Amino acid sequence: MNRRDAETQSFREITEHVIGACIEIHKQLGPGLLESAYEECLCCELSHQGIRFERQKSLPVKYRDLRLDCGYRLDLVVEDRIILELKTVEQLLPIHEAQLLTYLKLSDLTLGLLINFNVPVLKNGVKRIANHFVDSSASLRLCGEPKEFRL
C-alpha cells in the first residue's frame, strides 16, 4: 500500500468511527436537542473510543500575510485531520456546505463531516465535504473545487 492509499484508508477509518459514534448518540437521544448537547455527547463518545479531538478550536482568518482572530470556532477537529461541523437544523442548506468548505480552506485540512442531528434517520443528515487534493512531491495540497461524497 502506498502513502496515498494508507492516508485514504486512515481517513475512511476515522470517519467510520465518528459516524458510528454519531449514529449511536442519535439512537439514544433522537432529534430535537440543542447542538451543544450533541457536541457534549460526541466528545464523551470519542473520548471513550480513544479518539483524539479538539473542541471549539479557534480558526483564524488568513488575509494577505495576516492571521486575524475573527471569533470563528471549529466544532470539533478529530485526529488533527477531520473537521466536524455539527448542526441541528430542519435541513442542511448550501450555506452550511459553503461554511464547512471555507473552514477546510482556512485550516488547510482536506476533509470535513457536516452532521445534522435534527433528522429522523441520521444517515440522511451526514455529508462528507472534501477539497480535491493533488499528490505534489511528498505532500498533499488543497486545490480546486469541493468534492462531495454522500453516504
Phi, psi and omega per residue, in radians:
M1 nan 2.240 3.132
N2 -1.441 3.072 -3.042
R3 -1.059 -0.746 -3.117
R4 -1.162 -0.712 3.092
D5 -1.105 -0.702 3.123
A6 -1.136 -0.712 3.122
E7 -1.137 -0.745 3.104
T8 -1.079 -0.753 3.113
Q9 -1.088 -0.714 3.124
S10 -1.103 -0.790 3.074
F11 -1.010 -0.796 -3.110
R12 -1.067 -0.788 -3.130
E13 -1.117 -0.770 3.140
I14 -1.095 -0.839 -3.113
T15 -1.121 -0.615 3.087
E16 -1.087 -0.753 3.118
H17 -1.131 -0.764 -3.124
V18 -1.125 -0.846 -3.130
I19 -1.114 -0.683 3.074
G20 -1.053 -0.734 3.105
A21 -1.110 -0.741 3.125
C22 -1.118 -0.710 3.110
I23 -1.099 -0.743 3.122
E24 -1.084 -0.770 3.108
I25 -1.065 -0.787 -3.118
H26 -1.132 -0.662 3.083
K27 -1.075 -0.717 -3.096
Q28 -1.296 -0.695 -2.986
L29 -1.874 -0.472 -3.072
G30 1.251 -3.102 3.105
P31 -1.401 2.931 2.978
G32 1.923 -0.124 3.118
L33 -1.597 2.989 3.054
L34 -1.270 2.687 3.096
E35 -0.942 -0.702 -3.095
S36 -1.073 -0.577 3.115
A37 -1.181 -0.766 3.111
Y38 -1.150 -0.670 3.115
E39 -1.080 -0.790 3.128
E40 -1.061 -0.789 3.125
C41 -1.130 -0.699 3.136
L42 -1.139 -0.680 3.082
C43 -1.078 -0.747 3.092
C44 -1.070 -0.781 -3.112
E45 -1.141 -0.774 3.132
L46 -1.121 -0.729 3.090
S47 -1.060 -0.776 3.130
H48 -1.035 -0.622 -3.137
Q49 -1.489 -0.050 -3.141
G50 1.308 0.448 3.138
I51 -1.676 2.209 -3.128
R52 -1.294 2.474 3.097
F53 -2.734 2.779 2.984
E54 -2.091 2.408 -3.083
R55 -1.892 2.386 3.110
Q56 0.889 0.866 -3.128
K57 -1.277 2.284 3.116
S58 -1.094 2.428 3.129
L59 -2.214 1.768 3.111
P60 -1.255 2.655 3.046
V61 -1.583 2.241 3.107
K62 -1.660 2.017 3.138
Y63 -2.289 2.096 -3.025
R64 0.980 -2.153 3.122
D65 -1.812 0.341 -3.083
L66 -1.915 2.632 2.992
R67 -1.997 1.942 -3.039
L68 -1.846 2.267 3.078
D69 -1.501 1.793 -3.103
C70 -1.850 0.163 3.072
G71 1.550 0.136 3.125
Y72 -1.305 2.492 3.137
R73 -2.343 2.382 3.018
L74 -1.523 2.266 -3.121
D75 -0.937 -1.020 3.098
L76 -2.532 2.523 2.970
V77 -2.129 2.083 -3.046
V78 -1.761 2.245 3.096
E79 0.923 0.562 3.140
D80 1.008 0.377 -3.007
R81 -2.363 -0.513 -2.988
I82 -2.213 2.226 3.078
I83 -1.538 2.324 2.991
L84 -1.908 2.108 3.069
E85 -1.939 1.930 -3.070
L86 -1.630 2.484 3.130
K87 -2.399 2.727 2.953
T88 -2.390 1.274 -3.066
V89 -2.127 2.837 -3.138
E90 -1.037 -0.719 3.052
Q91 -2.729 2.629 3.069
L92 -1.253 2.384 -3.125
L93 -2.026 2.845 3.091
P94 -0.950 -0.553 3.137
I95 -1.128 -0.568 3.104
H96 -1.172 -0.714 3.089
E97 -1.152 -0.732 3.118
A98 -1.092 -0.697 3.107
Q99 -1.038 -0.859 -3.128
L100 -1.133 -0.721 3.117
L101 -1.068 -0.726 3.094
T102 -1.102 -0.736 3.090
Y103 -1.056 -0.698 3.112
L104 -1.085 -0.792 -3.125
K105 -1.131 -0.779 -3.112
L106 -1.174 -0.522 -3.087
S107 -1.637 -0.110 -3.071
D108 1.069 0.509 3.033
L109 -1.784 2.795 -3.015
T110 -1.880 -0.264 -3.039
L111 -2.393 2.403 3.067
G112 -2.423 2.667 3.044
L113 -2.032 2.225 3.051
L114 -1.774 2.040 -3.009
I115 -2.167 2.025 3.111
N116 -1.823 1.940 -3.115
F117 -1.409 -0.143 -3.068
N118 -1.620 0.919 3.110
V119 -2.353 2.685 3.129
P120 -1.130 -0.672 3.130
V121 -2.152 2.088 -2.973
L122 -1.064 -0.604 -3.106
K123 -1.015 -0.386 3.084
N124 -1.412 -0.102 -3.129
G125 -1.975 0.267 -3.092
V126 -2.036 2.267 3.039
K127 -2.304 2.404 3.008
R128 -1.695 2.296 3.090
I129 -2.146 2.282 -3.134
A130 -2.433 2.589 2.929
N131 -1.464 2.587 2.979
H132 -1.083 2.484 3.008
F133 -2.273 2.569 -3.038
V134 -2.063 2.366 3.100
D135 -1.307 1.956 -3.120
S136 -2.248 2.040 -3.008
S137 1.003 -2.242 3.132
A138 -1.800 0.141 -3.068
S139 -2.147 2.797 3.063
L140 -1.746 2.385 3.127
R141 -2.164 2.725 3.068
L142 -1.445 2.483 3.008
C143 -2.894 2.780 2.984
G144 1.318 -2.879 -3.072
E145 -1.500 2.817 -3.127
P146 -1.219 2.700 3.059
K147 -2.111 2.243 -3.088
E148 -1.870 2.417 3.079
F149 -2.102 2.261 3.085
R150 -1.788 2.552 3.099
L151 -1.424 nan nan
